[in-house]
Amino acid sequence: MRKVSSFVKPYFLIPFLPLSHSHFTTLTHRSPPKDVDIDNVVSSFNRMLRMNPTPSIVEFNKILTSLVKTKTHYNTVISFFRKMQFNGIVPSIVTLGIVINCYCHLREINFAFSLFGKILKMGYQPDTITLNTLVKGFCLNGKVKEALHFHDRVLALGFQLNQVTYATLINGLCKMGETRAALQVLRKIDGKLVNTDVVMYSIIIDSLCKDKLVIDAYELYSEMIAKTISPDVVTFNSLIYGFCIVGRLKEAFGLFHQMVLKNINPNDYTFNILVDALCKEGNVKGAKNALAMMIKGSIKPDVVTYNSLMDGYCLVNEVNKAKHVLSTIARMGVAPDAQSYNIMINGFCKIKMVNEALSLFNEMRCQRISPNTVTYNSLIDGLCKSGRISHAWKLVDEMHVNGQPPDIFTYSSLIDALCKNNHLDKAIALVKKIKDQGIQPNMYTYNILIDGLCKGGRLKNAQDVFQDLLTKGYSLNIRTYNILINGLCKEGLFDKAEALLSKMEDNDINPNVVTYETIIRSLFYKDYNEKAEKLLREMVARGLL
């Protein structure tokens, strides 16, 4: 790694308290910030300034620390520090560390680094905590490269770094998506600079799992075990999550049993991963068993757990059972959130029970839970599919009023409704309007429009849209080609349909079963049996039959 040319650069720092495993992952819960009576703190601080003799710097540091722990009064700490300087109170390295921390959280990098310079000018010897603060600060502000350069310079000057330093660097690289670089850092330091630990391994395992590289993650886990580094609940949660998102639930449950055998207690996050994965597979019975196991282990299910269960019921079209869950969780001391209502509203809309969805929408607002874009989009889509377009437009207006501008998913539902009701000019006009507003239609939107035009007898317009997308470099998908091929076949334009079949392969899109069946069925219908049989043989040769 390259070295910076000077020790102090106007980038950044932070004295954070010693870092634990939970600082590097969202898989564990953090303690909530402590509340303080700010008026009382200000009064105490001002009283100390007036005292003669002036209290020791330790007493001032206690006040500053209490404010930092609230995570909301960084500006107040900086204001107090300036008053202390004005009154001639000499800061200690702890004082400067606290204020540096505040500047970093406020993204005031230059001010933070100037205080580090002050630490050096005052003759203080920066300790490992101070240096870790700087590294953490760089990473917090997305300056991981600068953190690595700073690390090199610090080592060159003979300062000592520790496991926290390297866990911070590894975490920063992983957060940037540079998991391989993080692994290189792990390899570089192992047994040379510091001993690697469970925190470093778990950070990389978590990053690999989120990238769905579960085999690599498991190999790293096996390496940990071989080095007698004991995994913890965070390690297992990452692995279980990774195997779940790639659909390998058998291995995920195998890991769950491993952690139990190692006397590592699963937590609410562990069970939430498993409940969610089972529900996504439609295995609600298995999810309920996991929930029962969770409760038996004295782990209280939270709103995330029940949301997954409701989603699972909706997925298998048992929406009323999902509604029962929503009705009962409040009595169990679990408050539903926006996601809870979104799941139910979407579930009812999917089975065309729009009135029930609207009733939940009203209930949601009565509970003072603000609907979000997802809520509105589900309702608008449900209303559009039920033919209640005027009501859908009213909700679009409401979104604007509430400062929640509709997105491409909102407008795609409206465009679909206009096409299905043969208001094709209005659909085309709406596409143009949203583009003028800076909302870029996606391929889902264009597929709706092309399909609507084909089915509405305006094949020429559909071809024009298709060609325009090709010319502008859009990545057309198999669905786009199938829609237009179907439109051509319905008009008896088989040569053009076959030409498009050839063209899609030139564009690296392989025809699927739908592509072939669309053309073959139409050819047989028109008694072009020889052509149909030829394509049928081609379909067999491709392994599509």
C-alpha positions in Angstrom: 0.0 0.0 0.0 1.2 3.5 -0.8 2.1 6.0 2.0 0.8 9.5 2.5 3.4 12.3 2.2 2.6 13.9 5.5 1.2 12.7 8.8 -1.6 15.3 9.2 -3.9 15.8 6.2 -7.2 17.8 6.1 -9.3 14.7 5.8 -10.5 13.2 9.1 -10.7 11.4 12.5 -12.8 10.4 15.5 -12.3 9.1 19.0 -15.0 6.5 19.3 -15.2 4.3 22.3 -13.5 0.9 22.0 -15.4 -0.9 19.3 -17.2 -4.2 19.8 -18.4 -6.7 17.3 -21.8 -5.0 17.1 -20.3 -1.9 15.6 -19.4 -3.7 12.4 -22.7 -5.3 11.6 -26.4 -4.5 11.4 -27.1 -8.1 12.4 -27.0 -7.2 16.1 -28.9 -4.6 18.1 -27.4 -1.4 19.4 -28.2 0.2 22.7 -30.5 3.2 22.3 -29.0 6.6 22.9 -29.3 7.8 26.4 -31.5 10.8 27.1 -30.2 13.7 29.2 -31.8 16.8 30.6 -30.1 19.3 28.3 -31.2 22.4 30.3 -29.7 20.9 33.4 -26.5 20.0 31.6 -26.1 23.5 30.2 -26.8 25.0 33.7 -24.2 22.7 35.3 -21.6 23.5 32.6 -22.1 27.3 33.0 -21.9 27.0 36.8 -18.6 25.1 36.5 -17.2 27.8 34.3 -17.9 30.4 37.0 -16.4 28.3 39.8 -13.1 29.4 41.5 -11.0 27.4 41.5 -12.0 25.9 38.1 -12.9 22.2 38.3 -10.5 19.7 36.8 -10.7 18.9 33.1 -12.0 15.4 34.1 -15.2 17.0 35.4 -15.7 18.9 32.1 -15.0 15.7 30.1 -17.8 13.9 32.0 -20.3 16.5 30.8 -19.0 16.4 27.2 -19.2 12.5 27.3 -22.8 12.5 28.6 -23.8 14.7 25.7 -21.9 12.6 23.1 -23.8 9.5 24.2 -27.1 11.1 23.3 -25.9 11.1 19.6 -27.9 14.3 19.1 -25.9 17.0 20.8 -22.7 17.1 18.9 -23.0 20.9 18.2 -23.6 21.5 21.9 -20.3 19.7 22.7 -18.4 21.8 20.2 -20.0 25.0 21.6 -19.0 24.0 25.2 -15.4 23.2 24.0 -15.1 26.7 22.5 -16.3 28.3 25.7 -13.7 26.2 27.6 -11.0 27.5 25.3 -12.2 31.1 25.7 -12.0 30.6 29.5 -8.5 29.3 29.3 -9.3 25.8 30.3 -6.6 23.5 28.8 -8.1 20.4 27.1 -6.7 16.9 27.7 -6.2 14.4 25.0 -9.6 12.9 26.1 -11.3 16.3 25.6 -9.8 16.7 22.1 -10.8 13.1 21.3 -14.4 13.8 22.3 -14.7 16.9 20.2 -13.0 15.3 17.2 -15.7 12.6 17.4 -18.4 15.3 17.2 -16.8 17.0 14.2 -16.6 13.6 12.4 -20.2 12.8 13.0 -21.1 16.3 11.6 -18.9 15.6 8.6 -16.6 18.5 9.5 -13.5 16.7 8.4 -11.1 19.6 8.2 -12.0 20.8 11.7 -11.6 17.3 13.1 -8.2 16.9 11.6 -7.1 20.3 12.8 -7.7 19.1 16.3 -5.6 16.1 15.7 -2.8 18.5 14.7 -3.4 20.3 18.0 -3.0 16.9 19.8 0.5 16.6 18.3 1.4 20.3 18.9 0.5 20.0 22.5 3.0 17.2 22.8 0.4 14.5 23.5 1.4 11.0 22.3 -1.5 9.7 20.2 -2.6 6.3 21.7 -4.2 3.4 19.8 -7.7 4.6 20.6 -7.0 8.0 19.0 -5.4 6.4 15.9 -8.4 4.0 15.6 -10.6 7.1 15.8 -8.9 8.5 12.8 -9.2 5.3 10.8 -12.8 4.9 11.8 -13.4 8.5 10.8 -12.0 8.0 7.3 -14.1 4.9 6.8 -17.3 6.6 8.2 -16.9 9.3 5.5 -16.3 6.8 2.7 -12.5 7.6 2.5 -11.3 4.0 2.9 -8.3 4.6 0.6 -7.2 7.5 2.8 -7.6 5.3 5.8 -5.3 2.7 4.3 -2.7 5.3 3.5 -3.0 6.7 7.0 -2.5 3.2 8.4 0.7 2.8 6.4 2.1 6.2 7.6 1.2 5.4 11.2 3.1 2.0 11.0 6.1 3.7 9.4 6.3 6.2 12.3 6.4 3.3 14.8 2.9 3.6 16.3 1.1 0.5 17.4 -2.3 -0.5 15.9 -4.6 -3.3 17.1 -7.4 -5.7 16.1 -9.9 -2.8 16.2 -7.9 -0.9 13.6 -7.9 -3.8 11.2 -11.5 -4.7 11.8 -12.4 -1.1 11.0 -10.4 -1.2 7.8 -11.9 -4.5 6.8 -15.4 -3.3 7.5 -14.8 -0.1 5.5 -13.7 -2.1 2.5 -16.6 -4.4 2.7 -19.1 -1.5 3.0 -17.6 -0.2 -0.3 -18.1 -3.6 -2.0 -14.4 -4.3 -1.9 -14.7 -7.7 -0.2 -11.7 -9.2 -2.0 -9.5 -6.3 -0.9 -10.8 -6.9 2.7 -9.7 -10.5 2.4 -6.3 -9.4 1.2 -5.9 -7.2 4.3 -6.9 -10.2 6.5 -4.2 -12.3 4.7 -1.6 -9.6 5.0 -2.0 -9.1 8.8 -2.6 -12.7 9.9 0.0 -13.5 12.5 2.3 -10.7 11.4 0.8 -7.4 12.5 -2.0 -8.7 14.8 -3.8 -11.9 15.4 -7.0 -12.2 13.3 -10.2 -12.6 15.3 -13.9 -13.5 15.0 -14.8 -9.9 14.2 -12.6 -9.6 11.2 -13.7 -13.0 9.8 -17.4 -12.3 10.5 -17.3 -9.0 8.6 -15.9 -10.6 5.5 -18.2 -13.7 5.8 -21.2 -11.3 6.1 -20.1 -9.4 3.0 -19.6 -12.5 0.9 -23.0 -13.8 2.0 -24.7 -10.6 1.0 -23.0 -11.0 -2.4 -24.4 -14.6 -2.5 -20.9 -16.0 -2.5 -21.9 -18.6 0.1 -19.3 -21.2 -0.8 -16.5 -18.7 -0.3 -18.1 -17.6 2.9 -18.4 -21.2 4.2 -14.7 -21.8 3.3 -13.7 -18.8 5.3 -15.8 -20.1 8.2 -14.1 -23.5 8.0 -10.7 -21.6 8.0 -11.8 -19.9 11.2 -12.6 -23.2 12.9 -9.3 -24.7 11.7 -7.5 -21.8 13.4 -9.5 -22.3 16.6 -11.2 -19.0 16.2 -14.7 -19.5 17.7 -17.6 -18.3 15.6 -20.3 -16.3 17.4 -24.0 -15.6 16.8 -23.1 -12.9 14.2 -21.0 -15.3 12.2 -23.8 -17.9 12.1 -26.5 -15.3 11.3 -24.5 -14.1 8.3 -24.0 -17.7 7.0 -27.6 -18.7 7.6 -28.8 -15.5 5.8 -26.5 -16.2 2.9 -27.7 -19.7 2.4 -31.3 -18.6 2.8 -31.1 -15.9 0.1 -29.7 -18.4 -2.4 -32.6 -20.9 -1.6 -30.4 -23.4 0.2 -32.5 -23.8 3.3 -31.3 -27.3 4.1 -27.8 -25.9 4.6 -29.1 -22.9 6.5 -30.9 -25.2 9.0 -27.7 -27.3 9.2 -25.8 -24.2 10.3 -28.6 -23.5 12.8 -28.1 -26.9 14.4 -24.4 -26.4 14.4 -24.7 -23.2 16.3 -27.0 -24.8 18.9 -24.5 -27.7 19.3 -21.7 -25.2 19.9 -23.9 -23.6 22.7 -24.3 -20.4 20.7 -27.8 -19.1 21.4 -29.8 -18.0 18.4 -31.3 -14.6 18.7 -34.4 -12.9 17.3 -32.5 -12.1 14.1 -31.6 -15.7 13.6 -35.2 -16.8 13.8 -36.4 -13.9 11.7 -34.1 -15.0 8.9 -35.4 -18.5 9.0 -39.1 -17.5 9.3 -38.8 -15.2 6.4 -37.0 -17.8 4.2 -39.6 -20.4 4.9 -42.4 -18.0 4.2 -40.9 -17.0 0.9 -40.9 -20.6 -0.1 -44.5 -20.9 0.8 -43.8 -23.1 3.8 -45.9 -21.3 6.3 -46.2 -24.5 8.4 -42.4 -24.6 8.8 -42.4 -20.9 9.6 -44.9 -21.4 12.4 -42.8 -24.2 13.8 -39.8 -21.9 13.8 -41.9 -19.3 15.5 -42.9 -21.8 18.2 -39.3 -22.8 18.7 -38.4 -19.1 19.0 -41.1 -18.5 21.7 -40.1 -21.7 23.5 -36.5 -20.4 23.7 -37.9 -17.2 25.5 -37.1 -15.0 22.4 -39.9 -12.6 21.8 -41.0 -12.3 18.2 -41.1 -8.8 16.9 -42.9 -6.9 14.1 -40.4 -8.2 11.6 -41.2 -11.8 12.5 -44.9 -11.3 12.2 -44.6 -9.3 9.0 -42.8 -12.3 7.4 -45.5 -14.6 8.6 -48.2 -12.4 7.1 -46.3 -12.2 3.9 -46.1 -16.0 3.8 -49.9 -16.3 4.3 -50.5 -13.8 1.5 -48.1 -15.7 -0.8 -50.2 -18.9 -0.4 -53.4 -16.9 -0.8 -54.5 -17.3 2.8 -55.0 -13.5 3.2 -57.6 -13.9 5.9 -55.1 -15.8 8.1 -52.6 -13.0 7.5 -55.3 -10.5 8.6 -55.9 -12.5 11.7 -52.2 -12.2 12.5 -52.4 -8.4 12.0 -55.4 -8.2 14.3 -53.8 -10.2 17.1 -50.2 -8.9 17.3 -51.2 -5.6 18.9 -52.8 -7.5 21.8 -49.5 -9.3 22.2 -47.6 -6.0 22.7 -46.2 -5.8 19.1 -47.2 -2.7 17.3 -47.8 -3.1 13.5 -45.7 -0.8 11.3 -46.1 0.5 7.7 -44.7 -2.7 6.3 -47.3 -4.7 8.2 -50.1 -2.8 6.5 -48.3 -2.7 3.1 -48.2 -6.5 3.2 -51.9 -6.8 3.9 -53.0 -4.1 1.5 -50.9 -5.7 -1.3 -52.3 -9.2 -0.3 -55.9 -8.0 -0.6 -55.3 -6.1 -3.8 -53.7 -9.2 -5.4 -56.9 -11.2 -4.9 -59.0 -8.2 -6.0 -60.4 -7.5 -2.5 -59.8 -3.8 -3.0 -62.4 -2.6 -0.6 -60.8 -4.5 2.3 -57.4 -3.0 1.2 -58.9 0.5 1.3 -60.4 -0.2 4.8 -56.9 -1.2 6.0 -55.5 2.0 4.4 -58.0 4.0 6.5 -57.2 2.0 9.6 -53.5 2.6 9.0 -54.0 6.4 9.0 -56.2 6.2 12.1 -53.3 4.4 13.9 -51.1 7.4 12.8 -49.0 5.2 10.6 -48.0 7.2 7.5 -48.6 5.4 4.2 -45.5 5.4 2.0 -45.0 5.0 -1.7 -45.3 1.2 -1.5 -48.7 1.6 0.2 -50.0 3.9 -2.5 -48.5 1.8 -5.3 -50.2 -1.3 -4.1 -53.6 0.4 -3.8 -53.3 2.2 -7.1 -52.4 -1.1 -8.9 -55.3 -2.8 -7.2 -57.8 -0.1 -8.1 -56.5 0.0 -11.7 -56.8 -3.8 -12.1 -60.4 -3.5 -10.7 -61.3 -0.9 -13.3 -61.5 2.0 -10.7 -59.1 4.3 -12.5 -60.7 7.5 -11.3 -60.2 6.5 -7.7 -56.6 5.5 -8.5 -56.0 9.0 -9.9 -57.3 10.5 -6.7 -54.7 8.6 -4.8 -52.0 9.9 -7.2 -53.2 13.5 -6.3 -53.0 12.6 -2.6 -49.4 11.4 -3.1 -48.5 14.8 -4.5 -50.2 16.6 -1.7 -48.4 14.5 0.9 -45.0 15.1 -0.6 -44.7 11.6 -1.9 -44.2 11.9 -5.6 -45.4 8.9 -7.7 -42.6 6.8 -9.2 -42.4 4.6 -12.3 -44.2 1.8 -10.6 -47.2 4.1 -9.9 -47.3 5.2 -13.5 -46.8 1.7 -14.9 -50.0 0.6 -13.2 -51.9 3.6 -14.7 -50.5 3.0 -18.1 -51.5 -0.6 -17.9 -55.0 0.3 -17.0 -55.2 2.8 -19.9 -54.0 0.2 -22.3 -56.4 -2.5 -21.1 -59.3 0.0 -21.5 -58.1 0.8 -25.0 -57.2 4.4 -24.1 -53.9 4.0 -26.1 -53.4 7.7 -27.0 -53.7 8.6 -23.3 -51.2 5.9 -22.4 -48.7 7.2 -25.0 -49.3 10.8 -23.7 -48.7 9.6 -20.1 -45.4 8.0 -21.0 -44.3 11.3 -22.7 -45.5 13.3 -19.7 -43.6 11.4 -17.1 -40.4 11.4 -19.3 -40.8 15.2 -19.4 -41.0 15.2 -15.6 -37.7 13.3 -15.4 -39.2 9.9 -14.6 -37.6 7.4 -16.8 -39.8 4.5 -17.9 -38.2 1.0 -17.4 -38.6 -2.0 -19.6 -41.6 -3.2 -17.6 -43.4 0.1 -18.5 -42.4 -0.2 -22.2 -43.5 -3.8 -22.3 -47.0 -2.8 -21.0 -47.2 -0.1 -23.7 -46.0 -2.3 -26.6 -48.4 -5.1 -25.5 -51.3 -2.6 -25.2 -50.6 -1.3 -28.7 -50.3 -4.8 -30.2 -53.6 -5.9 -28.6 -55.3 -2.6 -29.5 -54.6 -3.2 -33.2 -51.9 -0.6 -33.5 -49.0 -2.9 -34.4 -47.2 -0.2 -36.4 -47.0 2.0 -33.3 -45.8 -0.9 -31.3 -43.0 -1.6 -33.8 -42.1 2.1 -33.8 -41.7 2.0 -29.9 -39.7 -1.2 -30.2 -37.4 0.2 -32.8 -36.9 3.4 -30.9 -35.8 1.5 -27.8 -33.3 -0.5 -29.9 -31.9 2.7 -31.5 -31.5 4.3 -28.0 -29.6 1.3 -26.7 -32.2 -0.1 -24.2 -31.6 -3.6 -23.0 -34.7 -5.3 -24.4 -35.6 -8.5 -22.6 -37.2 -11.8 -23.8 -40.6 -10.5 -22.7 -40.3 -7.5 -25.1 -39.5 -9.7 -28.1 -42.3 -12.2 -27.2 -44.9 -9.4 -27.0 -44.0 -8.1 -30.5 -43.7 -11.6 -32.0 -47.2 -12.4 -30.7 -48.5 -9.1 -32.2 -46.9 -10.0 -35.6 -48.3 -13.5 -35.5 -51.8 -12.3 -34.8 -51.6 -10.1 -37.9 -50.3 -13.1 -39.9 -46.9 -11.5 -40.5 -45.0 -14.8 -39.9 -41.9 -13.8 -42.0 -41.5 -10.7 -39.8 -42.0 -12.8 -36.7 -39.3 -15.3 -37.8 -37.0 -12.4 -38.7 -37.5 -11.0 -35.2 -36.7 -14.5 -33.8 -33.4 -14.4 -35.6 -32.7 -10.8 -34.6 -33.2 -11.5 -30.9 -30.5 -14.2 -31.1 -28.2 -11.7 -32.8 -28.7 -9.5 -29.7 -27.7 -12.3 -27.4 -31.3 -13.1 -26.2 -32.2 -16.8 -26.4 -35.8 -17.5 -27.4 -37.7 -19.5 -24.8 -40.7 -21.9 -24.8 -43.1 -19.0 -25.0 -41.3 -17.5 -28.1 -41.5 -20.8 -30.0 -45.0 -21.8 -28.9 -46.4 -18.4 -30.0 -45.1 -18.8 -33.5 -45.8 -22.5 -33.8 -49.4 -22.2 -32.6 -50.1 -19.4 -35.0 -48.6 -21.3 -37.9 -50.6 -24.4 -37.2 -53.7 -22.3 -36.9 -53.1 -20.9 -40.4 -52.3 -24.4 -41.8 -48.6 -23.5 -42.3 -47.8 -27.0 -41.0 -44.4 -27.4 -42.6 -43.0 -24.2 -41.2 -44.6 -25.1 -37.8 -43.0 -28.6 -37.8 -39.6 -27.1 -38.7 -39.7 -24.7 -35.7 -40.9 -27.6 -33.6 -37.9 -29.6 -34.5 -35.7 -26.6 -33.8 -37.4 -26.3 -30.4 -36.6 -29.9 -29.6 -33.0 -29.5 -30.7 -32.6 -26.6 -28.2 -33.9 -28.8 -25.4 -37.0 -26.6 -24.9 -39.3 -29.6 -25.2 
